[in-house]
């Protein structure tokens, strides 16, 4: 968003002070605020729970951020607040026109997590989803536009807040990946590598892996005895490597080049059951030239359509059938990857950035 706006406007980026932060690009002035430790900030803001704040917003009530916002907002023509977690600072914007970049519908994230998380946590998660939904409505009602990264999240917010639906728009994720470098790896039916990637500390990914290892992978191993499961990403839980080893898989923590690692796989898998926003693992696989099998939930977040740019599977038997198709049908693989190249071309920065500027500045037609 900052890079996009800086192509046509003078931008001030207000963010916490951080050592080693690279200098901002041309047209961007960086301003900082002192970050109170999240635990202290959450305790200090706890009384605001009586006002309906979600738990996720408490650590983001930062006194110095509020002070800097009140100081800087009147000097600017537009303020962009990012994430519903900045609800505590909605009043610090004053009368300056506001755009709320929600990125994801976090109410959807909490609500879908409540369906699959530990039963003891589900009531708390449903309560948090309701608070997040009310907070999203408050922020949207104060803004002239609300942005999310995918149509699935926009539709969820529009259904929950029909009076705010006209303010909502999709601001796509830009992917800097030249489509012409995508090449399909050679699939081996005798010993295929299937790959799951993502932030392994993020609950929707942890749940997807639990579902994969418990329900899907055993069926795939029976169908393809020599298959290898490769899992890559940051923040892996300590127990993951042991569980993967027992399942015959391999963990690569913090891979230095994720796309190069993805390119060694025959199929990328995205068995997500909860979350929000765009599953970047699908875009990463497309950029590496690897076909994708996804759950219906993951496909909806990526905007993918079954049989067009990815394959969709729900049950274990469906996962086996879809993987088998990709390993045995070269024409299908190439057709899916050609569609993926088209999708990535639509998400190139030179196409997405002008749209982001129009959406943020209010020049995009309603």
C-alpha positions as CSV (number, residue, x, y, z in Angstrom):
1,X,0.0,0.0,0.0
2,X,2.8,2.4,0.9
3,X,4.7,1.7,-2.3
4,X,1.5,2.1,-4.4
5,X,0.5,5.4,-2.9
6,X,4.1,6.7,-3.2
7,X,3.9,6.4,-6.9
8,X,1.5,9.3,-7.1
9,X,1.5,11.0,-3.7
10,X,3.6,12.1,-0.8
11,X,3.3,9.5,1.9
12,X,4.1,9.5,5.6
13,X,4.6,6.0,7.1
14,X,3.9,6.0,10.9
15,X,5.2,2.8,12.4
16,X,7.1,1.6,15.5
17,X,10.8,2.4,15.7
18,X,12.8,-0.6,14.7
19,X,16.6,-1.2,14.5
20,X,17.9,-2.2,11.1
21,X,14.8,-1.0,9.3
22,X,15.6,-0.2,5.6
23,X,15.1,3.4,4.6
24,X,11.8,4.2,3.0
25,X,11.5,4.5,-0.7
26,X,11.2,7.6,-2.8
27,X,8.2,9.7,-1.8
28,X,7.9,8.2,1.7
29,X,8.7,9.9,4.9
30,X,9.0,7.6,7.9
31,X,7.8,8.7,11.3
32,X,8.1,6.5,14.4
33,X,6.3,6.1,17.7
34,X,7.4,4.4,20.9
35,X,6.0,1.0,21.2
36,X,4.9,-0.1,24.7
37,X,5.3,-3.8,25.3
38,X,2.2,-5.5,24.1
39,X,1.5,-7.3,27.4
40,X,1.7,-3.9,29.3
41,X,-0.4,-2.2,26.7
42,X,-3.0,-5.0,26.9
43,X,-3.3,-4.8,30.7
44,X,-3.6,-1.0,30.5
45,X,-6.3,-1.2,27.9
46,X,-8.3,-4.0,29.6
47,X,-11.0,-1.7,30.9
48,X,-11.9,-1.0,27.3
49,X,-13.4,-4.5,27.1
50,X,-16.5,-3.0,28.6
51,X,-16.7,-0.9,25.5
52,X,-16.8,-4.0,23.3
53,X,-13.2,-3.9,22.1
54,X,-11.9,-7.3,20.9
55,X,-9.1,-8.9,22.8
56,X,-6.8,-8.5,19.7
57,X,-7.1,-4.7,19.9
58,X,-5.9,-4.3,23.4
59,X,-2.1,-4.6,22.7
60,X,-2.5,-2.0,20.0
61,X,-3.7,0.8,22.2
62,X,-0.4,2.6,22.2
63,X,-0.3,6.1,23.8
64,X,2.5,7.4,21.7
65,X,0.8,6.2,18.5
66,X,-2.3,8.1,19.5
67,X,-0.3,11.2,20.2
68,X,1.6,11.0,16.9
69,X,-1.7,10.4,15.0
70,X,-3.3,13.5,16.5
71,X,-0.3,15.5,15.6
72,X,0.1,14.2,12.0
73,X,-3.4,13.6,10.8
74,X,-4.4,17.3,10.4
75,X,-1.4,17.9,8.2
76,X,-2.5,15.2,5.7
77,X,-5.3,14.8,3.2
78,X,-5.9,11.1,4.0
79,X,-5.2,8.7,6.8
80,X,-5.0,4.9,6.1
81,X,-5.4,2.8,9.3
82,X,-4.4,-0.8,8.7
83,X,-6.2,-3.7,10.5
84,X,-9.2,-3.7,12.8
85,X,-6.8,-4.0,15.7
86,X,-6.2,-0.2,15.4
87,X,-9.8,0.4,16.6
88,X,-8.4,2.1,19.7
89,X,-7.0,4.9,17.6
90,X,-10.1,5.6,15.5
91,X,-10.7,8.8,17.4
92,X,-7.2,10.0,17.0
93,X,-7.7,10.6,13.2
94,X,-9.9,13.6,13.9
95,X,-11.7,15.0,10.8
96,X,-9.1,13.9,8.3
97,X,-10.7,11.6,5.6
98,X,-10.1,7.9,6.6
99,X,-9.6,4.7,4.7
100,X,-9.6,1.5,6.7
101,X,-7.4,-1.2,5.2
102,X,-8.8,-4.2,7.1
103,X,-6.5,-6.6,5.0
104,X,-8.4,-9.6,6.3
105,X,-11.9,-10.0,7.8
106,X,-10.6,-11.0,11.3
107,X,-14.2,-11.7,12.4
108,X,-14.3,-14.4,9.8
109,X,-10.9,-15.7,11.0
110,X,-12.1,-16.1,14.6
111,X,-15.5,-17.5,13.6
112,X,-14.0,-20.2,11.3
113,X,-11.3,-21.0,13.9
114,X,-14.1,-21.6,16.4
115,X,-15.4,-24.5,14.3
116,X,-12.1,-26.5,14.5
117,X,-10.2,-25.4,17.6
118,X,-10.2,-27.1,21.0
119,X,-13.8,-27.3,22.3
120,X,-12.9,-25.4,25.4
121,X,-11.7,-22.4,23.3
122,X,-14.7,-22.3,21.0
123,X,-17.0,-20.1,23.2
124,X,-14.2,-17.6,23.6
125,X,-13.5,-17.6,19.9
126,X,-17.1,-17.0,19.1
127,X,-17.3,-14.2,21.6
128,X,-14.1,-12.7,20.0
129,X,-15.6,-13.1,16.5
130,X,-18.7,-11.1,17.6
131,X,-16.5,-8.3,19.1
132,X,-14.4,-8.2,15.9
133,X,-17.5,-8.0,13.8
134,X,-18.8,-5.1,15.8
135,X,-15.4,-3.4,15.6
136,X,-15.3,-3.8,11.9
137,X,-18.7,-2.1,11.6
138,X,-17.5,0.8,13.8
139,X,-14.4,1.3,11.6
140,X,-16.3,1.0,8.4
141,X,-18.9,3.5,9.5
142,X,-16.2,6.0,10.2
143,X,-14.3,5.5,6.9
144,X,-15.1,6.5,3.4
145,X,-13.8,3.1,2.2
146,X,-12.9,-0.2,3.7
147,X,-10.4,-2.5,1.9
148,X,-9.9,-6.3,2.1
149,X,-7.6,-8.5,0.0
150,X,-10.1,-11.0,-1.4
151,X,-13.7,-11.3,-2.5
152,X,-14.5,-14.0,0.1
153,X,-13.7,-11.6,3.0
154,X,-15.5,-8.7,1.3
155,X,-18.7,-10.8,0.9
156,X,-18.5,-12.0,4.6
157,X,-18.3,-8.3,5.8
158,X,-21.0,-7.2,3.4
159,X,-23.3,-9.9,4.7
160,X,-22.6,-8.9,8.3
161,X,-22.9,-5.2,7.6
162,X,-25.2,-4.6,4.7
163,X,-25.4,-0.9,5.4
164,X,-21.6,-0.6,4.9
165,X,-21.4,-2.9,1.8
166,X,-21.0,0.0,-0.6
167,X,-17.9,1.2,1.2
168,X,-16.1,-2.2,0.8
169,X,-13.7,-3.0,-2.0
170,X,-11.1,-5.6,-2.8
171,X,-7.5,-4.4,-2.8
172,X,-5.6,-7.4,-4.3
173,X,-2.3,-8.7,-3.1
174,X,0.5,-7.7,-5.5
175,X,2.8,-10.5,-6.5
176,X,6.2,-9.5,-7.9
177,X,6.7,-12.6,-10.0
178,X,7.3,-12.4,-13.8
179,X,5.0,-15.0,-15.3
180,X,7.5,-16.0,-18.0
181,X,9.8,-17.6,-15.4
182,X,7.2,-20.2,-14.4
183,X,8.1,-23.7,-15.5
184,X,6.3,-26.8,-14.5
185,X,8.5,-29.3,-12.6
186,X,8.6,-32.9,-13.8
187,X,6.1,-35.0,-11.9
188,X,7.2,-38.4,-10.8
189,X,4.4,-40.9,-10.2
190,X,6.7,-43.3,-8.5
191,X,8.0,-40.9,-5.9
192,X,6.1,-37.6,-5.9
193,X,6.9,-34.8,-3.5
194,X,3.9,-32.9,-2.1
195,X,4.6,-29.6,-0.4
196,X,2.9,-27.5,2.3
197,X,4.3,-24.1,3.0
198,X,3.4,-21.1,5.2
199,X,3.8,-19.5,8.6
200,X,3.8,-22.6,10.7
201,X,3.0,-20.6,13.9
202,X,-0.3,-19.3,12.5
203,X,-3.2,-21.3,13.8
204,X,-5.0,-21.9,10.4
205,X,-1.7,-23.4,9.1
206,X,-1.2,-25.5,12.2
207,X,-4.8,-26.7,11.9
208,X,-4.4,-27.5,8.2
209,X,-1.3,-29.5,8.9
210,X,-3.1,-31.4,11.7
211,X,-5.9,-32.2,9.3
212,X,-3.4,-33.1,6.5
213,X,-1.4,-35.5,8.7
214,X,-4.4,-37.0,10.4
215,X,-6.9,-37.4,7.6
216,X,-5.4,-36.8,4.2
217,X,-1.7,-37.9,4.2
218,X,-2.4,-41.5,5.3
219,X,-4.7,-42.0,2.3
220,X,-2.1,-40.4,0.0
221,X,0.6,-42.6,1.4
222,X,-1.5,-45.7,0.7
223,X,-2.1,-44.6,-2.9
224,X,1.5,-43.4,-3.4
225,X,3.8,-45.4,-1.0
226,X,6.9,-43.6,-2.1
227,X,5.5,-40.1,-1.8
228,X,7.3,-37.5,0.2
229,X,5.7,-34.7,2.2
230,X,7.7,-31.6,2.5
231,X,6.7,-28.8,4.9
232,X,8.4,-25.5,4.9
233,X,8.0,-22.2,6.7
234,X,8.8,-20.0,9.7
235,X,7.9,-20.5,13.3
236,X,7.4,-24.2,13.3
237,X,6.2,-25.7,16.6
238,X,8.7,-27.9,18.4
239,X,6.5,-30.9,18.0
240,X,6.0,-30.6,14.3
241,X,9.4,-32.1,13.2
242,X,8.7,-35.2,15.3
243,X,5.2,-35.7,14.0
244,X,6.4,-35.2,10.4
245,X,9.2,-37.7,10.9
246,X,6.7,-40.3,12.2
247,X,4.5,-39.6,9.1
248,X,7.5,-39.9,6.7
249,X,7.7,-36.2,6.0
250,X,10.4,-33.6,6.1
251,X,10.4,-30.1,7.8
252,X,12.4,-27.2,6.4
253,X,12.3,-24.3,8.9
254,X,12.8,-20.8,7.6
255,X,13.8,-21.7,4.0
256,X,16.1,-19.1,2.5
257,X,14.4,-19.4,-0.9
258,X,10.9,-20.7,-0.6
259,X,10.1,-20.6,-4.4
260,X,13.2,-22.6,-5.2
261,X,12.2,-25.2,-2.7
262,X,8.6,-25.2,-4.0
263,X,9.9,-25.8,-7.5
264,X,11.2,-29.3,-6.4
265,X,7.6,-30.4,-5.6
266,X,5.2,-32.1,-7.9
267,X,2.1,-30.8,-6.2
268,X,1.4,-28.0,-3.6
269,X,-1.3,-28.7,-1.1
270,X,-3.5,-26.2,0.8
271,X,-5.9,-28.1,3.0
272,X,-7.0,-25.0,5.0
273,X,-10.2,-25.2,7.0
274,X,-10.2,-21.8,8.7
275,X,-8.7,-18.3,8.6
276,X,-9.2,-15.3,6.4
277,X,-7.6,-13.3,3.6
278,X,-5.6,-14.8,0.7
279,X,-3.6,-18.1,1.4
280,X,-0.3,-16.9,0.1
281,X,0.9,-20.5,-0.2
282,X,-1.3,-20.8,-3.3
283,X,0.2,-17.7,-4.9
284,X,3.7,-18.9,-4.0
285,X,3.1,-22.3,-5.6
286,X,1.8,-20.6,-8.8
287,X,4.8,-18.4,-8.9
288,X,7.1,-21.4,-8.6
289,X,5.2,-23.2,-11.4
290,X,3.7,-25.9,-9.2
291,X,0.0,-27.0,-9.6
292,X,-2.2,-26.8,-6.5
293,X,-4.8,-28.9,-4.8
294,X,-6.7,-26.9,-2.3
295,X,-9.6,-27.2,0.1
296,X,-12.8,-25.3,-0.8
297,X,-11.9,-22.8,1.9
298,X,-8.4,-22.1,0.6
299,X,-9.6,-22.0,-3.0
300,X,-12.2,-19.3,-2.1
301,X,-9.6,-17.2,-0.4
302,X,-7.2,-17.4,-3.4
303,X,-10.0,-16.6,-5.8
304,X,-9.2,-19.9,-7.5
305,X,-11.7,-21.9,-9.5
306,X,-11.7,-25.6,-9.6
307,X,-10.6,-27.0,-12.9
308,X,-9.5,-23.6,-14.0
309,X,-6.3,-22.7,-12.1
310,X,-6.3,-25.3,-9.3
311,X,-8.0,-28.5,-8.2
312,X,-10.3,-28.6,-5.2
313,X,-10.7,-31.5,-2.8
314,X,-12.6,-32.1,0.5
315,X,-12.5,-35.7,1.5
316,X,-9.4,-37.9,1.7
317,X,-10.6,-39.9,-1.4
318,X,-11.0,-36.6,-3.3
319,X,-7.5,-35.6,-2.4
320,X,-6.1,-38.9,-3.7
321,X,-8.1,-38.6,-6.9
322,X,-7.0,-35.0,-7.5
323,X,-3.3,-35.6,-6.8
324,X,-3.4,-38.7,-9.1
325,X,-4.9,-36.5,-11.9
326,X,-2.0,-34.0,-11.6
327,X,0.6,-36.7,-11.6
328,X,-0.7,-38.6,-14.6
329,X,-2.3,-35.9,-16.8
330,X,0.4,-33.6,-18.3
331,X,-2.1,-31.6,-20.3
332,X,-4.1,-30.8,-17.1
333,X,-1.0,-29.7,-15.3
334,X,-0.1,-27.3,-18.1
335,X,-3.6,-26.0,-18.5
336,X,-3.7,-25.2,-14.7
337,X,-0.3,-23.5,-14.8
338,X,-1.2,-21.5,-17.9
339,X,-4.2,-20.2,-16.0
340,X,-2.0,-19.5,-13.0
341,X,0.3,-17.4,-15.2
342,X,-2.7,-15.4,-16.2
343,X,-3.8,-14.9,-12.6
344,X,-0.3,-13.8,-11.5
345,X,-0.1,-11.3,-14.5
346,X,-3.3,-9.8,-13.1
347,X,-1.6,-9.4,-9.7
348,X,1.6,-7.8,-11.0
349,X,2.5,-4.6,-9.1
350,X,2.2,-2.5,-12.3
351,X,-1.4,-3.5,-12.5
352,X,-2.4,-3.6,-8.8
353,X,-0.7,-0.4,-7.6
354,X,-2.8,2.0,-9.8
355,X,-6.0,0.2,-8.5
356,X,-4.8,0.6,-4.9
357,X,-4.2,4.3,-5.4
358,X,-7.7,4.8,-6.9
359,X,-9.3,2.8,-4.1
360,X,-7.5,4.6,-1.3
361,X,-7.9,8.1,-2.8
362,X,-11.5,7.7,-3.7
363,X,-11.1,8.0,-7.5
364,X,-12.3,4.5,-8.2
365,X,-15.8,4.4,-9.5
366,X,-18.3,2.9,-7.1
